[in-house]
Amino acid sequence: MILSIHLISWLWLLIMVIAGLTRHSVKATNRYLILGRLGYLLLIISGVYLSTKTFGAAWGLTILKGLLGIGTIGLIEIAFARKQESRLSPQLITLLVAGLVLTVACGFGLHYLLAGHLF
């Protein structure tokens, strides 16, 4: 159940980030930023709970996943700030996508390591 909430929260956040960063109006961008922050709240709560379950078996990968997740959230915040200032660069978008891909890959790797299957 908690894993489902975590995955749905990541999907929600991804949709809000894409929608927010593609808007032309600062007001519309702010709406998606606030909606994305609701996703952060669920992600952090579910992530902390899931880390308590995985830390004993794979502490290194759990710490890496947590750091990547926090870093990705930080990059999202920076991207929204730059978007509001009209200074969003392709390099930042590339870094954000790379952070997201690494976080998701690490999460699936952690699940595979502990459960023995991806889904």
N, C-alpha and C positions, 0 to 999 in steps of 0.2 A: 504494500500500500504506500509506504513512504517513498520507495523507489519510483513508483508511478507518479507521485506528486513531484518528485525531484525532476523527472524527465519532462513532465508536462510544463513545469515552471521554466525549464530551459527552452522548450519550444515556444512558450509564451514570450519569454525574453527575446528570443531570436526574432520573432515576428514584430515585436514592438521596436526593436533596434532597427530592423530593415525599414519599417514604416516611418519611424522617426527621422532617420538619416536621409531618407529620400524626399522629405517634405521641403517645400520652398519657403514656407512661412515659419517664422520663429515661434509663433503662438502654437501652431500645430506640432512643431517639434517638441515643445515643452509638454504638451499633453502626452505624447508617447514616452517622453522621459519619465513622467510621473507614473504612468502605467507600467513601464519597465521596472521602476523601483519597487512596485508591488511584487513583481517577479523575484527581485533580489531577496525580499523578505522571506518568501517561501523557500527560495534556494538556500539561503543561509541556515534557516531552521532545519530543513530536511537534510542538508549537507552535514551539519553538525551531528544530527542523529545517526545518519548513515556512517559517518566516520567513527563513531563510537563502536559500531558493529564490525568494522573492517580493520580497525587499527591493530588489534592483536595479531591478526593473521598476515597482514601486509602493511606494516607501518610506514615503510618508505614510500610506497606507491600512494598510500592514503595522504601522507603529507604533501607529496608532489601534486596530487589532484587538488588538494585544498589550496595550495599556493597558486596553481594555474587558474583555478576558479576565481580566487580573489583578484589575481592579476587581470583576468579577462573582464571582470566587473569594473576594475579601474580603467581599463582601456575604453570600455563603453562610456564611462563617465567623461573621459577626456574627449572622446569622439563627439559626444553631445555638446560639450562646452565649445569645442572648435566649430561645430556646425552652427551654434548660436552666434559665434563671432564671424561666421562666413570664412573660416580659415581651415576647413576640413581638407586634409591632403590625402592623396592616393596611398602614400606610404603608411599613414595611420590606419587606413582601411585595411591594407594588406597585413599589418601587424595585428589588427583586431581579428581578422579572419584566421590568421595563423594561431593566435592564442585560443580562439574558439575550437579550432580543429584539434589542437594539442590537448585541450581540456576534455573534449568529447572522447578522443582516442584513449586518453589515460583513464577516463571513467569506464569505458567499455573494457579496457584491459584489466582494470581492477575487478569488474564484475566477472569477466571470463576466468580470471585467476581464482576467484573464490567460489564461483558457482559451477564452473566447468562448461558453461555454454553462454552464448551471447544474448539469447532471448528466452 
